[in-house]
Amino acid sequence: MSIQTCSAAVRAPELPIRRQSILYRRAAPNPCPGCGQNQWLVGRVMAECAFCETALPLEQNFRFSGLSLA
């Protein structure tokens, strides 16, 4: 059994930089970033995926430096 080596450097493709916050939005489809399902348990501050328990903050409660994203 022989092992072949590659002399060329192999680089992984660069992924695009995403500047989005992952938030639960009531008026939009919300696939879970953890498992891809669409069933959520929605509370006052957070929404939790019913399948994998990934938690996301609600859009209307999200504040960044005192400014709302909505």
C-alpha positions, 0 to 999 in steps of 0.5 A: 500500500502506498501513500500519495502526497500532493505538493500543491497547497489545498485551501478551504474556500472562504465563506461570505461574511454574514452581518445578520443577527439570528433572531426569531421574527414573528412575521417571517419563516424561522427555520432553526439554525441548529436543526432546520425545523420550524416549530417553536415554543415562544415566550416573552423574551426567547423562542426555543426550537421544539426539536433541538432546544436552540434558543433565539431572542425575539426580534421585538425585544432585541436591543443593541446599544439602546437602538432597536433593529425593527 
